[in-house]
Amino acid sequence: TLAVPPPPFFCLSFPFCLFCILIMSSSSNLKRKATTARGKRALKARQPQIVERSKKILLLRGHATNGAVHTVLGDLKVLLAPHVHAFTRKNDIKPFEEYSQIERFVEQFSCGLFVLGSHTKKRPLNFVIGRTFDHHMLDMLEVGLSNYAPIEPSDMSKYASAKGSKPLLVFRGEGWESDEELQHIRTLLIDLYRGTVVDELDLAGIDHVYFFATAGPGCPIDVRHFAVQMKKSGTRVPITKLVDIGPSFSMLVRRTSWGPKEVRKAALRDAARQRPKKQKNVETNVFGESVGQLHMTPQDLREIALRKVKKLQRTDDESDEDSEEEEEDE
């Protein structure tokens, strides 16, 4: 009789390996559930907030770039610091065709915005500015830059922004208010350049200005960046001077993709959530204090629970004498 060799190892373990692969792939798609209070707080912090603070911006390089694209992304990293996370390697991503990889990056680094730069013969100096909601794609704007003048290192060191300062955003042109497309672009630019979100701001905290001007829909958008110089004038209002420190460029809109109305409605629901619930007979005065009005029912003073003092209580003899006097009077 011939000895039959045992089957190879991979034949015996193949069904088991296939089962393990399916389990791992299915478990990786499931959302993690927190088991501790600390984990619950961490997951809650990643969810959409009613009151949003400063958003982080993810800077990406496309599949084809050049030195000009690197310069633009480097200037953005300087201007938008410290709310920036920049990638230095190329990524074969085309957001208008497939953006699942960007959504993974955005969720991994807790970013609400992203900027993807690329350069090809068909679309030179191409940049895609995107915004997400709950780590899912909401808005995308593709623009082409021209006449780009980078930041001068000497000017940036001389007019460096102070920590915690806020930029002033100026939009020039009637289209920003009347055209729906430009209104979407304006909100996206405000999200990108607004800087740190603060509750109060001193006049000295505004040390630079972004200027956006356009003649109307379909026209290029001119962008300028100025530093604010304040000099003493002998009065309470200082003398203000604007210094062009770059970058300055023109951008032409190539493609847009705005989120569906249902998702946008969910993203803008915070204004309704912040509205306090109406309470009856409660008002707020000019000082922000709550003033209430109470409506009381008529009270019978004879039913008030008073403290009975021992000296004032009648004895049994006094009560008998009072009853005898009442009978004699009758």
BELJOMO-V238887 format. One record per helix or strand. SS is the DSSP state (helix for helix, strand for strand). FROM is the first residue (numbers start at 1). TO is the last residue. Records with the same first field share a line. If there is no record, write none. Layout:
SS->FROM-TO ; FROM-TO
This chain:
helix->9-29 ; 37-46 ; 67-80 ; 100-108 ; 153-158 ; 175-178 ; 180-193 ; 203-205 ; 261-267 ; 270-274 ; 301-303 ; 310-312 ; 316-329
strand->57-61 ; 84-90 ; 94-94 ; 98-98 ; 113-118 ; 126-133 ; 136-149 ; 166-172 ; 206-214 ; 221-231 ; 239-244 ; 248-257 ; 282-284 ; 290-292
